[in-house]
């Protein structure tokens, strides 16, 4: 499954030769991707908590995002657990480096997301922000639009123009 996701992301990036060269130079081979990502997430969170934790994760996007000459980034939802039970969970941005490792560049805990849901876009792509807030059970951001229910149908109305 992970190989299919990686292939899909790599095919998408092939349209830009410079981006593809950075992906090729930094993303681990498909057969090593999962074990390297898990190893590096486990090391990060074990260090963060001062003791060994088990890590489970889910990629939030198929394939990396490549911007300019930076390392390719992956976005992950992580759950950690110690022998005493769940420790924490949240959204993580990792950079693939030199085909041998991942570095956590940002972690936003579920609690942080619930406390500051608008802070998600400061680190994570806007396309993933809603999904991240949903995973964290955070309140959705207010928008300029409201959805009204009328006789079983939905009507989109600009909140600024609504009169009550």
C-alpha positions as CSV (number, residue, x, y, z in Angstrom):
1,X,0.0,0.0,0.0
2,X,2.7,2.5,0.9
3,X,4.5,1.7,-2.3
4,X,1.4,2.6,-4.3
5,X,1.1,5.9,-2.4
6,X,4.7,6.8,-3.0
7,X,4.4,6.0,-6.6
8,X,1.4,8.2,-7.0
9,X,3.2,11.1,-5.4
10,X,6.3,10.6,-7.5
11,X,4.3,10.4,-10.7
12,X,2.6,13.7,-9.8
13,X,5.9,15.4,-9.1
14,X,7.5,14.1,-12.4
15,X,6.0,17.1,-14.3
16,X,8.7,19.3,-12.8
17,X,12.2,18.0,-13.4
18,X,13.8,20.1,-10.6
19,X,11.2,19.0,-8.0
20,X,11.6,15.4,-9.2
21,X,15.4,15.5,-8.8
22,X,15.0,16.7,-5.2
23,X,12.5,13.9,-4.5
24,X,14.7,11.3,-6.1
25,X,17.7,12.5,-4.1
26,X,16.0,12.5,-0.7
27,X,12.9,10.1,-0.5
28,X,13.9,6.6,0.7
29,X,13.2,3.7,-1.6
30,X,9.7,2.3,-1.3
31,X,10.8,-0.9,0.4
32,X,12.6,1.2,3.2
33,X,10.2,4.1,3.4
34,X,7.9,2.7,6.1
35,X,10.6,1.3,8.4
36,X,12.7,4.5,8.2
37,X,9.7,6.8,8.9
38,X,8.6,4.7,11.8
39,X,12.2,4.6,13.2
40,X,12.6,8.3,13.0
41,X,9.1,9.1,14.4
42,X,9.8,6.7,17.3
43,X,13.2,8.3,18.0
44,X,11.7,11.9,18.0
45,X,8.8,11.1,20.3
46,X,10.8,8.9,22.6
47,X,13.3,11.8,23.0
48,X,10.4,14.2,23.5
49,X,8.9,12.1,26.3
50,X,12.1,11.0,27.9
51,X,11.2,7.4,27.6
52,X,10.5,4.8,24.9
53,X,7.1,5.1,23.2
54,X,5.4,3.1,20.5
55,X,4.4,5.0,17.4
56,X,1.6,4.5,14.9
57,X,1.1,6.8,12.0
58,X,-1.0,7.6,8.9
59,X,0.2,9.6,6.0
60,X,-2.2,12.6,5.5
61,X,-1.4,13.0,1.8
62,X,-0.3,10.6,-0.9
63,X,3.3,11.5,-1.7
64,X,5.6,14.4,-0.8
65,X,5.2,18.1,-1.3
66,X,8.3,19.6,-3.0
67,X,8.9,23.3,-2.8
68,X,11.9,24.9,-4.4
69,X,15.2,23.3,-3.3
70,X,13.9,22.3,0.2
71,X,13.8,18.7,1.3
72,X,10.5,16.9,0.3
73,X,7.9,17.1,3.0
74,X,5.4,14.5,4.2
75,X,2.4,15.1,6.5
76,X,1.5,12.5,9.0
77,X,-1.0,11.9,11.8
78,X,0.9,10.3,14.7
79,X,-0.3,8.5,17.9
80,X,2.1,7.6,20.6
81,X,1.7,5.1,23.4
82,X,3.8,4.1,26.4
83,X,3.5,1.0,28.6
84,X,1.1,3.0,30.7
85,X,-1.2,3.8,27.8
86,X,-1.8,6.6,25.2
87,X,0.6,9.5,25.5
88,X,-0.3,12.0,22.8
89,X,-1.3,12.3,19.1
90,X,-1.1,15.1,16.5
91,X,0.0,16.3,13.1
92,X,3.6,16.0,12.1
93,X,5.6,17.5,9.2
94,X,8.7,15.5,8.3
95,X,11.4,16.1,5.7
96,X,12.8,13.2,3.8
97,X,16.6,13.5,3.8
98,X,19.3,11.8,1.8
99,X,17.2,8.7,1.1
100,X,18.2,7.5,4.6
101,X,16.2,9.4,7.2
102,X,13.3,11.7,8.1
103,X,13.5,14.7,10.3
104,X,10.5,16.0,12.2
105,X,10.3,19.7,11.4
106,X,7.0,20.4,13.2
107,X,4.7,18.7,15.6
108,X,1.3,20.1,16.6
109,X,-0.4,18.1,19.3
110,X,-4.1,17.3,19.3
111,X,-4.4,19.6,22.3
112,X,-2.6,22.4,20.6
113,X,-4.8,22.1,17.5
114,X,-7.9,22.2,19.7
115,X,-6.7,25.3,21.5
116,X,-5.5,27.1,18.4
117,X,-7.3,25.6,15.3
118,X,-6.2,28.6,13.1
119,X,-2.6,27.8,13.8
120,X,-2.7,24.7,11.7
121,X,-2.3,26.7,8.4
122,X,0.9,28.2,9.8
123,X,2.7,24.9,9.4
124,X,0.5,22.6,7.3
125,X,-0.8,23.0,3.8
126,X,-4.3,24.6,3.6
127,X,-5.5,21.6,1.7
128,X,-4.8,19.4,4.8
129,X,-5.9,21.9,7.5
130,X,-9.5,20.9,7.6
131,X,-8.6,17.2,7.8
132,X,-6.1,17.9,10.6
133,X,-8.6,19.9,12.6
134,X,-11.2,17.1,12.1
135,X,-8.7,14.4,13.3
136,X,-8.0,16.6,16.4
137,X,-11.8,17.0,17.1
138,X,-11.1,20.8,16.9
139,X,-13.8,23.3,16.2
140,X,-14.0,24.3,12.6
141,X,-12.9,27.8,11.6
142,X,-15.6,30.3,11.0
143,X,-16.0,31.3,7.4
144,X,-17.8,34.0,5.6
145,X,-20.4,31.5,4.5
146,X,-23.1,29.7,6.4
147,X,-25.1,26.7,5.5
148,X,-28.8,26.9,6.0
149,X,-31.2,23.9,6.0
150,X,-34.4,24.5,4.2
151,X,-36.9,21.6,3.7
152,X,-34.1,19.1,3.6
153,X,-31.9,21.0,1.1
154,X,-28.9,23.1,1.7
155,X,-28.5,26.7,0.7
156,X,-25.2,28.5,0.9
157,X,-25.6,32.1,1.9
158,X,-23.0,34.7,2.6
159,X,-23.0,35.3,6.4
160,X,-22.4,39.0,5.9
161,X,-25.7,39.3,3.9
162,X,-27.8,37.2,6.2
163,X,-30.5,39.1,8.2
164,X,-32.0,37.6,11.3
